[in-house]
Amino acid sequence: MRRLTLALFVSLACMVTSTVAAQMQVPAGNRHVEQPAIPGASAKRTKAGKTTFDVKYEKVIELLATDRQLMSKIKKTAADYGIDPIHIVGAIVGEHTYNVDAYDRLQSYYVKAASYAGSSFSFSYKDESIKQFVARPEFSECGNLSDSYLLWTCREMVWEKSFRGKSVAGKSYPNNRFSAVFFQPFYAGQTFGLGQINPLTALMMSDMVAAKSRYPRLDENDAAGVYKAIMEPDISLAYMAAVLRKSIDDYRSIAGMDISHNPGLTATLFNVGSSLQRARALAHKNAGSAEPVWPEENYYGWLVNDRLDELKALL
């Protein structure tokens, strides 16, 4: 993927509300005939749990098919964000097939969320808090961005450009993702709750969720508050919907493509993130192409499109 430079990003952020006049509807279904390769980490996680992808898929389908309270919440949340509920269903199925097992019932997610209540932890790397870290001069380019999505996307780009795998002012930083280094106080690679959302993604979506669902804005200095948002099912669903809504909006306004009728693509973007940068990379490809270059699903989104009739039947 062609990287979006910080200067271009800040320029683009100033035009974030602009919309491409001509929009092409992305064809339904998968672009790949066969499922793209499943990452080894997902396979290893599944094997360690002494289960299979098929078993995990059937388990999450059972949860969605039998828990009418959960399905009602999914439909209500989708309506609040102006998206088809199939997008939320697809993301839940993808996460619980390739990431973690689903619980047998919705109440178990509330119990798990409550187990973190009152915990004392923070977002930091070694002795440097996230508050101290983003106050560094390297982040000055992000200083004029007030929207949470643009602000944290910019900060993530600064991490990639100036800190990842580098030594800065005598301190070495790991060659790893921003979210893994500063936002995972328990163990690497963690995601939690019904939507399996990581804390950095939640911080990005904070403003949209506050505006549409009236939940309090998140504060990176209140790690417990962020975890409450990603683990409590009702709030987690709002953050899922916000991520999906933002992906659709980014592809529409930046790449000129309507992906709202292709749940496999929205599921893919839910899985891989960085929809703004990916939309811009796609727009760049299409600028020099006589025929449309369509976005493609990954292994996760492929499953959603492949099983779409079964998933729609749940609604």
Secondary structure, 3 states (H helix, E strand, C coil): CCCCCHHHHHHHHHCCCCCCCCCEECCCCCCCCCCCCCCHHHHHHHHHCCCCHHHHHHHHHHHHHHCHHHHHHHHHHHHHCCCCHHHHHHHHHHHHHHCCCCCCCHHHHHHHHHCCCCCCCCCEECCEEHHHHHCCHHHHHHCCCCCHHHHHHHHHHHHHHHHCCCEECCEECCCCCHHHHHCCCCCCCCCECCCCECHHHHHHHHHHHHHHHCCCCCCCCCHHHHHHHHHCHHHHHHHHHHHHHHHHHHHHHCCCEECCCCHHHHHHHHHHCCHHHHHHHHHHHHHCCCCCCCCCCCHHHHHHHHCHHHHHHCC
